[in-house]
């Protein structure tokens, strides 16, 4: 029961606060992007920061299926914003031709990739996936040292996140 993959529980106050702050920040940032031109950097960093935030600080909360579902809804909203912004000329970086909104398309991919890596961690090492800490320190939430598998999963996540931005 300890390493059950799908767990449902009530959201904690901290979960609700985190989601609320994120939704408010998203509303203000996306409103700013909609009103102003040359906001590719803000849009791109918003999407990238979201994905890194989820893996780095929300990995324990994402073990709760209810919390994960809320983030899936946010991912779907990100995808809708991507569809609305993908062809706008102010969304394209001049040097690379990369579309800034493409990172929003990848939020769902990041969420499901995290769950796949978490599932593999439970199957292979019979431990929950954690964010590896610097210099072999213990994990922020689970108070255990990261394994080589945790490190590999983190770099797989980063690699897929970067690669998905280019396609």
Backbone as a ProteinNet text record, in pm:
[ID]
protein_1_A
[PRIMARY]
XXXXXXXXXXXXXXXXXXXXXXXXXXXXXXXXXXXXXXXXXXXXXXXXXXXXXXXXXXXXXXXXXXXXXXXXXXXXXXXXXXXXXXXXXXXXXXXXXXXXXXXXXXXXXXXXXXXXXXXXXXXXXXXXXXXXXXXXXXXXXXXXXXXXXXXXXXXXXXXXXXXXXXX
[TERTIARY]
82.5	0	86.5	204.9	290.6	328.2	356.2	399.6	289.7	169.5	57.7	70.7	52.2	71.5	-38.2	-162.6	-272.1	-325	-309.8	-356	-448.6	-559.6	-654.4	-667.1	-652.9	-674.5	-719.3	-769.7	-812.8	-691.8	-718.2	-611.3	-577.5	-450.2	-408.1	-426.4	-418.1	-426.1	-314.7	-197.7	-84.6	-109	-170.2	-206.8	-300	-400.2	-498	-432	-345.1	-273	-184.1	-112.8	-23.5	-100.9	-209.2	-291.1	-348.2	-398.5	-457.5	-355.4	-236.6	-131.7	-93.2	-82.2	-45	-150.8	-277.3	-385.4	-387.1	-370.6	-366.3	-247.1	-131.2	-12	-31.5	-89.2	-115.1	-209.3	-314.4	-411.4	-343	-263.1	-197.3	-92.2	-12.5	90.5	30.5	-69.1	-129.6	-209.8	-267.6	-333.8	-231.3	-118.7	-10.7	39.1	55.9	101.3	-0.9	-129.8	-234.6	-240.5	-209.7	-220.5	-95.5	20.8	146.7	209.6	295.2	372.4	511.4	583.9	720.6	727.2	640.3	639	676.9	750.5	787.7	863.9	955.6	1037.2	951.8	855.5	768.3	687.1	629.9	547.6	631	747.9	834.7	879.1	924.7	971	857.3	738.4	621	596.8	595.9	572.9	684.1	807.6	921.7	926.9	905.8	907.7	798.3	683.2	574.6	618.9	678.5	718.5	829.4	924.9	1032.7	981.5	888.6	826.7	754.6	682.4	608.9	702.5	809.6	901.4	981.9	1027.4	1118.6	1050.6	930.6	868.5	733	671.2	538	536.7	653.5	657.7	587.9	593.4	524.3	373.2	333.2	190.1	127.6	204.4	151.6	125.6	168.2	137.3	-10	-72.6	-215.6	-289.6	-370.2	-439.6	-531.1	-595	-682.4	-603.7	-488.1	-402.2	-350.8	-313.1	-266.7	-375.7	-499.9	-609.9	-627.7	-609	-616.8	-509.4	-388.7	-281.3	-306.9	-374.6	-412.6	-507.9	-602.1	-692.6	-612.6	-516.8	-430.6	-352.2	-303.8	-233.8	-322	-447.4	-542.1	-563.7	-575.5	-587.7	-462.2	-345.6	-221	-225.1	-274.9	-282.6	-376.7	-486	-580.4	-515.9	-439.9	-367.8	-265.5	-197.3	-101.6	-170.8	-286.8	-359.2	-399.2	-433.1	-473	-354.4	-235.8	-120.4	-18.8	-30.4	77.2	110.9	14.8	40.9	57.1	53.1	70.6	217.1	243.6	382.4	460.7	394.8	467.4	505.6	463.7	493.5	622.6	679.8	795	924.3	1021.7	1154.2	1222	1274	1331.2	1453.3	1543.2	1668.2	1647.3	1569.1	1557.4	1432.6	1333.3	1206.8	1121	1167.8	1094.9	974.1	863.4	742.6	742	727.9	733.2	620.7	505.6	389.5	404.1	500.4	513.4	537.8	597.9	624	493.5	389.5	259.8	197.1	226.5	175.9	230.6	346	416.8	385	299.3	266.8	204.5	110.8	49.7	153.4	240.2	347.2	432.9	467.5	549.9	479.4	351.8	276.3	270.6	241.4	232.2	370	471.7	608	648.8	615.6	645.5	581	454.4	385.1	445.7	489.5	556.1	686.5	764.9	891.2	864.9	761.3	723.3	683	605.2	564.8	687.9	780.3	903	983.9	989.5	1061.4	999.6	868.4	801	823.9	827.2	846.6	991.4	1084.7	1225.6	1290.8	1269.9	1339.8	1247.7	1117.9	1018.6	1021.1	1051.4	1054.3	990.2	930.3	874.7	987	956.1	1049.3	1064.1	1188.4	1214.2	1300.9	1310	1399.8	1535.6	1638.5	1770	1823.7	1880.8	1936.1	2083.2	2132.5	2273.4	2364.6	2478.7	2585.6	2540.9	2443.5	2400.5	2324.3	2274.6	2195.5	2062.3	1991.1	1862.7	1755.3	1653.3	1540	1465.8	1408.3	1337	1216.3	1141.4	1016.4	1025.5	1093.1	1092.9	1209.7	1300.9	1415.7	1495	1522.9	1609.1	1701.9	1815	1908.9	1860	1881.4	1844.2	1932.1	1875.6	1950.5	1993.6	2074.5	2115.9	1993.6	1895.4	1773.4	1698.2	1692.5	1628.6	1700.3	1831.1	1910.8	1885	1885.2	1858.7	1720.2	1621.2	1485.1	1478.7	1550	1550.5	1609	1719	1780.3	1696.8	1628.1	1534.2	1424.1	1370.3	1265.3	1316	1434.8	1490.8	1513.8	1569.3	1597.1	1471.3	1368.5	1242.3	1179.1	1187.8	1132.9	1200.9	1332	1407.3	1380.6	1382.8	1359.1	1220	1121.3	982.1	962.3	1049.1	1038.7	1077.6	1155	1208	1123	1027.1	945.9	807.6
-119.6	0	125.4	118.3	235.6	290	205.1	249.1	233.6	259.2	252.7	365.6	333.6	433.3	539.2	497.8	594.9	612.3	733.9	767.9	887.7	878.6	990.5	1035.9	1165	1221.8	1366.2	1421	1559.4	1649.4	1759.5	1856.1	1922.9	1946.5	2017.2	2167.2	2240.9	2387	2438.6	2379.7	2422.2	2394.2	2282	2252.4	2359.1	2395.3	2495.3	2631.6	2667.2	2794.9	2796.8	2688.7	2680.4	2696.1	2623.2	2632.4	2772.7	2829.6	2964	3068.5	3064.1	3158.8	3137.9	3013	2985.4	3037.5	3014.1	3059.1	3212.2	3280.2	3427.2	3479.1	3421.1	3460.9	3434.9	3322.9	3289.2	3389.8	3423.6	3519.6	3653	3702	3831	3823.9	3718.1	3706.1	3688.9	3603.3	3580.7	3702.1	3777	3902.2	4002.7	4010.1	4100	4060.9	3931.9	3882.5	3916.2	3904.8	3932.7	4080.3	4167	4311.2	4368.6	4320	4377.6	4296.7	4363.2	4295.2	4265	4179.7	4141	4083.7	3991.4	3926.1	3778.3	3744.4	3604.3	3549.1	3629.5	3582.3	3548.1	3634.5	3610.5	3482.9	3469	3351.6	3223.6	3226.5	3109.5	3072.7	3171.8	3145.3	3100.3	3153.5	3110.5	2960.8	2915.6	2774.3	2684.8	2725.7	2645.9	2640.8	2755	2759.2	2670.8	2666.9	2580.6	2435.1	2390.1	2249.7	2215.6	2304.1	2279.9	2288.2	2379.2	2391.9	2262.6	2206	2083	1970.1	1951.8	1841.8	1872.6	1994.5	2028.4	2045	2103.7	2136.5	2071.1	2018.1	1960.5	1808.9	1746.4	1602.8	1521.8	1565.9	1491.7	1514.7	1637.9	1669.3	1600.2	1584.2	1520.1	1370.7	1315.2	1175.3	1158.8	1268.8	1269.6	1285.2	1186.5	1185.6	1307.1	1351.1	1468.1	1593.2	1610.7	1725.4	1715.3	1594.5	1571.2	1609	1572.9	1606.1	1757.1	1831.4	1977.6	2028.9	1974.4	2016.6	1971.7	1859.8	1818.1	1920.8	1970.2	2075	2199.8	2236.7	2351.9	2323	2200.8	2162.7	2173.6	2136.5	2149.7	2297.1	2380.4	2524.9	2580.2	2533.3	2573.9	2536.3	2416.9	2372.3	2462.4	2501.4	2592.9	2728.4	2778.2	2904.8	2887.8	2774.3	2746.1	2752.4	2687.5	2687.6	2829	2912.7	3049.9	3137.2	3108.1	3195.5	3143.5	3019.2	2955.4	3023.9	3083.8	3142.7	3294.1	3354.2	3498.9	3536.1	3635.5	3671.3	3721.1	3785.7	3833.6	3720.2	3599.7	3482.2	3413.1	3457.3	3389.1	3463.4	3387.9	3445.5	3471	3591.7	3630.2	3547	3523.2	3453.1	3307.5	3237.8	3093.1	3051.6	3136.6	3098.8	3012.7	2986.8	2906.4	2984.1	2915.8	2979.5	2970.6	3086.2	3092.2	3011.3	3008.2	2939.5	2787.7	2737.3	2591.1	2524.1	2595.5	2537.7	2508.8	2586.7	2562	2432.4	2396.3	2270.7	2151.9	2169.7	2058.2	2037.1	2117.5	2100.1	1963	1924	1791.3	1680.2	1695.5	1597.4	1585.4	1697.1	1695.4	1625.7	1652.5	1588.8	1437.4	1392.2	1248.4	1182.2	1252.9	1199.3	1181.1	1278.2	1266.2	1140.2	1116.1	998.6	868.4	868.2	749	723.4	828.4	813.3	770.4	823.3	784.5	636.6	593.6	453.1	362.4	402.2	323.3	317.2	427.8	430	332.9	331.3	238.2	93.7	68.5	-68	-114	-26.8	-66.2	-61.8	49.6	61.2	54.9	32.5	22.9	145	261.5	388.6	493.7	593.1	705.1	784.9	841.2	928.2	1057.3	1102.3	1227.9	1317.1	1440.4	1534.6	1517.2	1481.4	1463	1595.4	1589.5	1708.2	1725	1845.6	1874.1	1798.9	1761.7	1701.4	1582.6	1507.2	1386.8	1413.5	1535.4	1566.4	1491.5	1493.5	1423.8	1506.3	1436	1494.9	1593.4	1695.1	1799.8	1745.5	1651.9	1604.4	1464.6	1372.2	1232.2	1196.2	1288.1	1269.3	1141.8	1124.2	1014.3	1065.2	1000.8	1039.4	988	1069.1	1028.4	914.8	832.2	721.7	762	680.4	706.2	704.7	623.3	619	751.6	812.4	943.7	1048.6	1042.5	1137.1	1114.8	988.8	956.8	1006.7	982.7	1028.3	1179.5	1250.3	1396.2	1442.6	1381.6	1422.6	1378.1	1266.8	1227	1331.1	1373.6	1475.4	1604.7	1649.4	1772.2	1755	1641.1	1615.6	1615.1	1549.5	1545.6	1685.1	1758.4	1894.6	1983.3	1976.7	2058.6	2011.1	1879.4	1825.5	1860.1	1852.2	1878.7	2023.8	2113.2	2253.2	2272.9	2180.8	2197.6	2133.4	2050.1	1983	2042.4
0	0	0	58.1	68.8	-68.7	-163.6	-295.6	-400.5	-362.2	-454.5	-556.3	-684	-789.7	-789.5	-788.8	-791.4	-649.4	-599.7	-466	-475.5	-409.4	-405.4	-261.4	-243.2	-110.7	-126.7	-18.6	-20	-45.6	-113.4	-133.9	-1.2	19.7	139.7	118.4	225.3	213.9	123.9	138.6	57.4	-91.5	-125	-264.1	-319.2	-240.8	-283.5	-298.8	-206.6	-215.6	-339.4	-364.2	-480.4	-610.5	-623.4	-744.6	-759.2	-651.1	-656.2	-701.1	-642	-680.9	-826.3	-868	-1006.2	-1103.5	-1072.8	-1160.5	-1168	-1055.9	-1056.9	-1136.7	-1113.6	-1188.2	-1337.5	-1370.9	-1511.7	-1575.4	-1504	-1556.6	-1587.4	-1494.8	-1516.1	-1626.5	-1627.2	-1731	-1869.8	-1881.3	-2012.8	-2059.8	-1966.1	-2003.3	-2055.5	-1988.1	-2031.5	-2170.4	-2193.3	-2323.6	-2432	-2399.9	-2498.2	-2535.3	-2441.4	-2464.4	-2531.6	-2496.1	-2542.5	-2655.2	-2728.8	-2832.9	-2778.8	-2849.3	-2812.1	-2670.8	-2643.2	-2512	-2523.7	-2628.9	-2650.3	-2530.7	-2476.2	-2364.1	-2242.8	-2212.8	-2097	-2117.5	-2234.8	-2264.6	-2257.7	-2316.9	-2317.9	-2176.5	-2100.1	-1963.6	-1872.4	-1895.2	-1818.5	-1837.1	-1962	-1989.9	-1937.7	-1960.1	-1914	-1761.6	-1697.2	-1550.9	-1492.5	-1557.9	-1510.7	-1508.8	-1617.5	-1626.3	-1527.3	-1511.1	-1415	-1271.3	-1246.6	-1114.7	-1076.5	-1170.8	-1142.6	-1101	-1175.7	-1144.2	-1017.9	-1004.7	-895.6	-759.9	-758.3	-629.8	-605.7	-708.8	-692.7	-710.5	-718.7	-745.4	-637.8	-515.7	-410.1	-418.6	-443.4	-453.3	-574.2	-683.2	-803.5	-785	-674.2	-643.9	-608.6	-567	-537.3	-669.5	-704.5	-832.9	-849.7	-742.1	-749.5	-788.3	-730.1	-761.3	-904.7	-943.5	-1080.3	-1181.2	-1152.9	-1244.4	-1259.9	-1153	-1162.7	-1257.9	-1248	-1337	-1480.6	-1499.2	-1635.3	-1695.6	-1617.2	-1666.1	-1703.3	-1619.9	-1651.9	-1779.7	-1796	-1918.2	-2041.5	-2027.4	-2139.2	-2172.1	-2069.3	-2091.4	-2159.4	-2118.3	-2184.4	-2332.2	-2360.8	-2499.3	-2579.4	-2519.8	-2587.7	-2613.8	-2517.9	-2537.8	-2649.6	-2651.2	-2758.9	-2894.7	-2906.6	-3034.1	-3075.9	-2978.9	-3009.8	-3051.3	-2997.5	-3019.6	-3120.7	-3160.7	-3237	-3369.1	-3435.2	-3566.1	-3564.7	-3447.8	-3439.7	-3463.4	-3546.6	-3576.9	-3455.6	-3359.8	-3242.1	-3147.3	-3177.5	-3097.1	-3143	-3252.9	-3311.3	-3276.4	-3224.7	-3199.2	-3333.1	-3351.1	-3480.1	-3518.2	-3426	-3458.3	-3495.2	-3415.2	-3434.2	-3511.8	-3517.5	-3579.7	-3489.1	-3368.1	-3270.1	-3220	-3206.7	-3154.8	-3002.5	-2938.3	-2791.6	-2727.5	-2789.3	-2730.5	-2734.4	-2809.5	-2823.2	-2688.5	-2596.1	-2464.9	-2390.7	-2419.3	-2354.6	-2404.3	-2526.5	-2581.7	-2503	-2443.6	-2381.1	-2233.7	-2175	-2032.7	-2007.5	-2092.2	-2076.2	-2092.6	-2190.7	-2211.4	-2086.2	-2026.6	-1905.4	-1789.9	-1774.9	-1667	-1683.8	-1804.9	-1827.6	-1826.6	-1873.6	-1864.8	-1719.2	-1636.1	-1493.8	-1436.2	-1470.3	-1416.5	-1468.7	-1593.6	-1648.3	-1572.9	-1551.3	-1478	-1333.7	-1273.7	-1138.4	-1133.8	-1232.1	-1239.9	-1253.7	-1342.1	-1359.2	-1229.9	-1159.5	-1032.2	-932.6	-925.6	-834.6	-875.8	-1006	-1054.1	-1039.2	-1071.7	-1074.4	-936.8	-864.4	-736	-614.9	-641.3	-534.2	-442.2	-500.6	-428.8	-516.1	-451.3	-525	-590.3	-705.4	-775	-695.6	-681.7	-612.6	-699.6	-660.9	-725.4	-660.2	-739.9	-678.6	-623.5	-504.2	-439.6	-476	-459.1	-487	-391.1	-439.9	-359.2	-275.4	-323.8	-253.7	-125.2	-106.7	13.1	6.7	117.3	120.3	49.7	7.7	-62.5	27.5	-35.2	37.1	112.6	54.4	113.7	174	105.6	149.3	240.1	260.6	349.6	316.7	188.6	146.6	37.7	25.5	-77.9	-212.7	-313.9	-447.9	-497.1	-580.5	-640	-780.4	-841.9	-979.2	-1071.3	-1038.4	-1118.6	-1110.5	-993.3	-978.1	-1063.4	-1065	-1145	-1294.4	-1335.8	-1477.4	-1517.2	-1433.1	-1463.2	-1476.5	-1389.9	-1398	-1531.3	-1573.7	-1700.2	-1820.8	-1809.6	-1915.8	-1926.6	-1813.1	-1812.1	-1877.3	-1836.6	-1896.1	-2046.1	-2084.6	-2226.1	-2311.2	-2263.7	-2337.9	-2343	-2232.6	-2230.2	-2332.5	-2339.9	-2436.6	-2578.4	-2599.7	-2733.8	-2784.8	-2697.1	-2737.5	-2777.8	-2734.3	-2773.7	-2920.1	-2973	-3108.8	-3216.7	-3177.6	-3279.1	-3289.4
[MASK]
+++++++++++++++++++++++++++++++++++++++++++++++++++++++++++++++++++++++++++++++++++++++++++++++++++++++++++++++++++++++++++++++++++++++++++++++++++++++++++++++++++++++

